[in-house]
Amino acid sequence: MGVMRVLDHTGDTLVRWSVDDGEALARAAAMFDRLRSERKLAFARPSGAAADDAVQIDRFEPAAEEIVWIRPIAGG
């Protein structure tokens, strides 16, 4: 089972999927594409890996245990 966490002004939104559930996979992939088009950043943590082992991704990875979305931070 995978989970996508969207961290934004509304809080922490969770989307769950299973690789055996085609409908849930399609919903999660569509959400991934929508958030990517909004220029948010996705980081995936492989199954069993520590949080600091997360890597930035640009495609939906159904096998990821967790995908976390954040807004880019503007500095200056």
C-alpha positions in Angstrom: 0.0 0.0 0.0 1.3 3.4 -0.9 0.4 6.9 0.4 0.7 10.3 -1.1 0.8 13.2 1.3 0.1 16.7 0.0 1.4 19.4 2.4 -0.2 22.7 1.6 -2.2 25.6 3.1 -5.1 23.1 3.7 -3.0 20.8 5.9 -1.9 17.3 5.2 -4.1 15.5 2.6 -3.6 11.7 2.2 -4.3 9.6 -0.9 -3.8 5.9 -0.6 -3.5 3.2 -3.3 -2.6 -0.4 -3.7 -0.7 -1.8 -6.7 -3.5 -4.4 -7.0 -6.3 -1.7 -7.3 -6.3 -0.3 -10.8 -8.9 2.4 -9.9 -7.0 3.7 -6.9 -3.7 3.7 -9.0 -5.4 5.7 -11.7 -6.7 8.3 -9.2 -3.3 8.6 -7.6 -1.5 8.9 -10.9 -4.0 11.6 -12.1 -3.5 13.5 -8.8 0.3 13.2 -9.3 0.0 14.7 -12.8 -2.2 17.5 -11.6 0.2 18.5 -8.7 3.2 18.2 -11.0 1.5 20.6 -13.5 1.1 23.0 -10.5 4.9 23.0 -10.2 4.8 21.3 -6.8 7.7 19.1 -5.9 7.4 15.3 -5.2 9.7 13.2 -3.0 9.4 9.4 -2.8 10.5 7.1 -0.1 11.0 3.5 -1.1 9.5 0.7 0.9 11.4 0.2 4.1 13.7 3.2 3.6 14.2 6.0 6.2 12.6 9.4 5.6 16.0 10.9 4.8 16.4 8.4 1.9 13.6 10.1 0.0 14.5 11.3 -3.5 12.8 13.9 -5.8 10.7 12.3 -8.5 8.9 13.6 -11.6 6.8 10.5 -12.4 4.3 8.6 -10.4 5.9 5.5 -8.8 3.3 3.0 -7.7 5.8 1.0 -5.8 6.8 3.9 -3.5 5.7 3.5 0.1 5.2 7.2 0.5 5.2 10.3 -1.8 5.3 13.7 -0.2 4.4 16.9 -2.1 5.6 20.3 -1.1 5.5 23.8 -2.6 8.7 25.2 -3.9 10.1 27.8 -1.6 11.1 31.2 -3.0 14.2 32.7 -1.4 15.9 35.9 -1.8 
